[in-house]
Amino acid sequence: MNDLPPPSGPALRKSLGLLDGVAIAASSTAATTSIGIGLGVTAGVVGLHLPAIMLLAFLPILGIAGAYSRLNRVEPNAGNGYVWVGRSLTPWLGFLVGWVNIVATIAFLAYTTAVTGSAMIQLAGEAGVHQVGGLTLDPDSTAQTTAVGILILVAVTLTAVTGVRTAARLQTGLLIFEYVVLLGFCGYGIVTGPHAFSLSWFDPFAIPSASALAQGLLLSVFCYWGFEAAFTVNEEVRDPRDASRAGLITLATMLGLFLLGSIAFQRVLSEGELAGHGAQGLAYFGDRLASQPLAALPLVALMFSAVASLQAGVIPTARGMFAMSRDRTLGPIWGKVSSRYGTPALGTLLIGALATAVAALSLVIPRLADMIMATVNAVGIVVALSYALTALAAAVRFRALLREDWRQGIRAVVLPTLSAISLLALGGYLGWSFYTSTDHLEVSADNGWFLLLTPLAMIASGFLAAAWAKWVRRSPYFHSGRGTDADAPQLLATSR
């Protein structure tokens, strides 16, 4: 690659500290939503081995987090993986990382929109409101939950426009409430649950089959997804090292919460109860431990978590597209910075609009539980691909450390490479199992071809968009592999 200077671009306003970055990353990861919904979905695959699968999935994610942190230290950029992979591997793969993160997040926003609506309808039911205008409220109806959730999505998108600091303050308040409720109920469930604690819960070899292990791992990777949101706002963080610290703090916190939640759920609920309640799992858990109105607190926490993750999903996606717009790999509309708020305001609004459109398209899957399963599987595969490519970019970037300092080389090269290989193998095996599981295509969450074609369509669209950016937009990114940085920082030595 030649070394063309990166094009200049507008700057985002620096206003965030470490705690703000943690709030954004933690909200994006959405521990309460993952525990309340993701654990039930995962239990339907791996049975009573949730602690084992959460621990096992954490290992490659820790390697990925190390790669993000080291790359961020030498090249802080809102585009993160899009920039790093393009520079260290190839611009085509770099663009693909940026693109699949965009489409995966939009799919996630559509799914979370419905989850938010479901939580609100469940809360209405707890308050005794079961019908509105003759319509019986159903928290498992995709149509009803999406309609209610879209109203919330519009509100949080408007809040995100006003600035990351405003959003971070809101998310901090929501997180404090969520975690107090989560820790209280899960702690109480561990102490008082009727089902005996078993060390077999931590045994990954007891998971029913290899395909169940693969799918369970992918679902767990999805639960950890979002810690890297801290790296997408590092141009708005006063010290880029705070972005790295925020991402790692968030990841460690998520591991603790997921283990606490999985043990508590298995102490309180049977395997059938875990797998059978879908989006209503946390509400059922609360009802088993307390009477009203206290039993509604976990449901309120779930709603807060879903609202915060909606906003946290809009923020990093808009900034990723902002970075791509600076390189002319996307249109100029995504790179416009509001003079009033110092944010990519128009891009943020467009992200909200796209998520609303995808949420409406999801109505072809009538049951919320089925839509969740389809979305999580598709997003899990493309996220695993994005993480793997970013880890490989770190391994290539810092490969000289293997000769200079073998300890640093293991952390900077070997561990990210092993993490990347494991995620690629996981996604490939799961894709093959989807392909061989059926002989026809139908739009259904239990149809293997549909589950496989959805992420493949996301990936294929990325290559088409890259071709347009290279030959129609004539983006300089495809000549240099470099992304722009708002303040054009002097890069540090790549071996540190």
N, C-alpha and C positions, 0 to 999 in steps of 0.2 A: 504494500500500500504506500502511496505517496503521502506527504505531510502537508496537505493543503491547510491553511489556517481556517479554523471554524468560523462560520458566519456569525456576526454579532446579532444579538437579539434583545428584547425587552427584559427587564429585571423584575423579579418578584420581590416583595417587601420583606425584609428580615425582621421578625418579631417574636420568634418562638424560642423557648427554652427546653431543657431536658424533659420536664414534667409534661409540657404540651405535646412533645413528640411521643411520649409514652401513652398519653391519653388518646392520641390519634391512632397509634398502632394497636393499642388494646381494644379500642372501639371497632377497628377494622377486623380484628381477629374475632371479636364478639364471643367471649367465653360463655356467657349465659345462654346465648342462642345455640352455640355448639353443644353445650351440655343439655339444654332443654329439648333439642330436636335431634342433633347429630348423634347423641349417645343411643337413642332409641333406634335410629336408622342403622347404626353400626352394629348394635346388638342383634338386629335381625339377620346379620351376616355372620358374625363371629360368636354369637351366643354370650355366655357369661365369662368373657375374656377381654372385657373393655380395658382394664388396667394394662394388660399385656400388650394390646395393640397400640394403645396410646404411648407406652414407653418405647415400643419398637419403632413407631413412626417418628418419634422424637430424634432418633439417632441420625438419620440422613438430614433431617431439617436442621439439626445443630451444625452439621457440616456446611449446609447451604448458608446459614446465618453467619458463620465465620467467613465464608467467601464474600457475602454482601458487605460485612464490616470492613474487611481488608481492602476491597475494591473502593469502598466509599472513602476510605482514608486517603487514597491516592488520587481519586477523581470524583469528588462530590458533584452530583448532577441529578436534577429532577427526573431525568429519563432512566436512571440507574441501569438495569439490565439491558435495556435497549442500546444504551451508549457503550457499556462495558463489553457486551457480546459483539457488537459491531466493530469495536476497536481491536479486540483480541482474537476473534474468530473470523467472521465475515459479516459485512453489512446486511446481507440477505438474512442471516440467522438473527442478527441484532434487531432488524426490523420485525422479524417474526416474533421475537420475545416481546417487543413493545405492543405489537398488534394483538397477540393472544391474551396478554394481560388486560387489554382494553375490552375485548369481546367477552372474556371470562368474567370481568367485573360487571359488565352490563348484564350478563346472564345472572350473576349473583344478586345484583340490585333488583332484578325482576322477581327472583325467588324470595328475597328478603322483604320485598314489598308485600307479597302474599302472606309471609310469616307475620309481619307487623299487623296486617289486617286481621289475621286469625287470632292473634293475641287480644286485639281490641274487641273482637266479637265474643271471645271467651270471657273477657272481663264484663262485657254487657250482660252475658248470661249469668255470671256470678251475682250481678246486681239485680237480677230478676227481669231483664229486658230480653225477651226471646222472639219478639216479632216487631217489625217496623213497617207500618203501612200495609199490613196484611202479609208481608213477606216473613217467613220463618227463617231466623238467623241460623246459619250453619257454619261453624268455624273450620270445617273441612271442605267447604265449597271453594274451588279456585276462583269462580266468578265473584262471589261476595267478598272474599278476602282480598282479591286484587283491587276491587273497586275502592274499598276502604283504605288499603295500603297506598294507593296512588295519591290520595289526598295528603297522606303523611310525607310521601316522597317529594311532592311539590313544596311542602313547607320546609323540609330540611335542605332541599336544594337552594331555596332562597336564602336560608341561613348561611349555607356554605359560600354563597356569593360574597357576603359581607366581609369575609376574611377567615383565615385559618385560626387566628387567635380566638375570635368569637366562637367558632365551632369547637375548638379545643376546650374552652371554658365550659361550654354546655356539656361536652362529653365527659369532662372530669366530674361534674356533678352527677351525671347519670351513672358513671362507673362506680362512684363511691356507694351509691344506693344499691346498685346491682351486687357488688361484691359483699356488702354487709349482709344482704338477704341470702346470697348464695352460700357464704361461709356459715351463716347461722343455721340454715335449713340442712345443708349437707353435713355439717358437724353434728347436728342433732340426729340426723338419719343414721350416721355411722354408729352413734352410741346406742340408739334405741331400735334400730331396724330388726325385724323378726328373722331374717335369713342369716345363717351363720357365715362368718367370714371364712374364706378359703384361699389358701396359697395357689390353688389351681387357676384362680383368676389371673395370675401373673405368668402363666405358662403358655407361651405362644405355640408350643408343639401340640397343645390340646385343642387348637382350633380345628374345626371339622375337616377342612380340605385346603389344598393349595390355592384354589380359586377364591375360597372364602378369605384366606389370609391376604391374598393380593387385593381383593376388593376392600377388605377391612382396612388395610394399610392406606389405600388411596383415599378412603373416606376420612381417615385420621389425618392424612396430609392436608386434606381440605379444611379440617378443623383448625389446624395450625396456620393455614394460609391467612395472610394479612399483617404478619409482624413486619414485613418489609415496607408497609405504608410509611413508617418513620423515615425511610430513605427517600421517599418521593417528595418530602417537604424540606429536604436538607438545604435547599437554597433559601428557605425562609427561616432556618434555624440559625441563631447567632454564631454557634460553633458547630461545624459539620460533625465533629466527634460525638456531639450529643445525639445525632441521628443514629449512630452505631450503638451507643449505649442504650438508647430507647428501644431499638429493635431487639437487642439481646435481653434486656430486662423484661420486655413483654413476652418473649418466648419462654423464658424461665418461669414467669408467672403463669402462663397458660398451661405449662406442664403440671405445675402444682394444682391448679384448679381442675384440670381434666382428670387427674388421678383422684382428687378429693371427690369430684362429682361422680366418677364411674364407680368408686367403692361405695359411696352413699346410695346411689341408685340400685346397685346390686344387693345392698343390705336391706333395702326397703321394698323393692319390687321384684317379682319373679321374672324369669326370662320371657314368658308370654306377655306379661304386663309391660315390660321394657320395650319389646318389639311391636306391640300392638297399638300404642297410643300416638305414634307419629308426632305431629305438631302440637299435640295436647299433652305430651309426656310430662313436662314440668308442672303443669297445672294438676295433673293426676298425682304426681309426687307430693306436691304441697297438700293436697286433700288427704293423703294418707298420713301426714305428719301433724296436721293441725286442723282446727275447725275455723269457719269463717268468723271474722274477716281476715284473720292471720293467714289462712290458707291461700288467700288471693295474692299475697306478697310476691311469691315466686313468679306468678303470672305478670304482675306489674313490672318485675325485674326483667322478664323476657321481653315485654313490650319496650321498655327503655333500651335494652340491648339491641333490639331490632332497629329502633329509631336511630340510635347512635351509629350502628353499622351501616345503615343507609347513608348517613351523612359522611361517614368515614370512607365509604366506597366511592362516593362522588368526588371527594377531594383528591385522592391520589390519581384517579383516572384522568381528571381534568389536567393535572400537572404533568402526567406522562404524555398526554396529547399536546400539551403546551411545549414540552421539550422536542417532540417530533415535528411540530409546526415550525420551530425555530430552524430546523434543518431542512425545511420544505419537503419532508417526507409526507406530511399532511398539509392540508390547506391553511392559509393564513388566518382563517377565522379562529382556529384553536390557539393561536399565539397572541391574541389581543389581550392586553392587560388593562384592567379598569383603572383609570386615573384616580378614581375616588377610593377604591378599596385595595388597590395594589394586588389584585387577584385576576386569574383568567376567567372573568365573570361570564362572558358569553359562552365560552367552552363549558363552564360548569352548568349553565342552563341547558345547553344542548345535550350534555350527558344525561341530565335528568329527563329530558324529552325522549332520548333514545331508550333509556331504561323503562319509561312508561310504555313506549310502543312495544318493546319486547315482552313486558308484563302482560299486555293485552293479547299478544300472540300466544302466550302460554295457556290461554283459555282452551286450546284444543285438547289439553289434558285436564279433565274435569275434576279429578280428586287432588287436593293439595298434597297429600302424602306421595302420590305418584309423581307429581311435578317436582317435588323436592328430590326424590331419588334420581330422576332423570337429570336434573340440573347438577346435582352434586357429582354424579359419575362423570358427566361431560367436563365440568370445570376441573375436577380432580385430575383428569388426564392431561389437559392443557397446562395446568399449573405445574404438574410434575415435569413436563417438558421445559417450561420456562425456567424453573429452578435448576434443572439439570444443565441447561445451556449456560446459565449464569455461573454455576459452579465450575464448569469446564473452562469458561473464560478466565476465571480466577486462576485455575491450574496453569493455563498457558501463560498468563500475564506474569506469574511469580515463579515460573519453572526454574529460574536461575538460582533460587534459594536452595534447591536440592543439592547444588554443588557448594554453596557458600555456608549454609547452616542447616544441617540435616533436621534439627528439631523444628526450626521454622518451616523447613520444606515439608515436613509431615503435616503440619497444621495448614499450610498455605496451598499445598499441591495434592498430597496423598488423600487427605480426608475429603476435600471437595470432589476429587475424582471418584472416590468410592461412593460418595453420596449421589453423584450424577449417574453413575452406572446403575446403582440400585433403583433410582427413580425411573430411569429409562427402561430397565428390565421389568419393573413393576407395571408401568403403563403398557409396554408391549405385550406382556403376558395377559393382562386384563383385556386388552383389545382383541387378542386372539381368542380368549374365552368367550367374549361377546360374539365374535364372528362365527364360532362353531356351535353356539348355543341354539341356533334356529336356522331355518331355511327360507324365511320370507321376511319382508319388511312391513311393519305397521307402526303407527305413532302411538307407542305404549311404553311405559317405564319398565316393563318386563320383557321387552323385545330387544334381543342382543344387537341386531343390525341397527336399530334406531339409536341405541346407546353408543354404538361405535361410530355411526355416521355423523352424529352431532359434533363430537370433538374434531373429527376429520374435516368437516365442513369449516370449522373455525380455523384450522391450520391452513387448509387450501385457500381460504379467502385471504389469509395473510400473505401468501406468495403472490396472489393476483394484485393485492394492494401494493406490494413491494415493486412489482413490475411497473405499475402505473407511476409510482414515485420516482423510479429510476429513469424511465424513458419518456414520460410525459412531463412530470414536474422537473426533471433533470436535477434532482436533489444532490448537493455536494456531499451529502452523507455517504453516498454509494461510491465516491471517489476516495475519501479519506478514512471512512469507518468511524470518524470522530463525531460526537455530538457537540452541540454548543453548550456553553455555560454562561449564565447571565452575567457573572462578574469576571469571566475569563481568568480563573485562578491559575497561579503558577503550579503546575503539577509537581507533586513530590516524586522522589526517586521510586521507581516501580518495584524495587526490591525491598521496600519497607512497608 
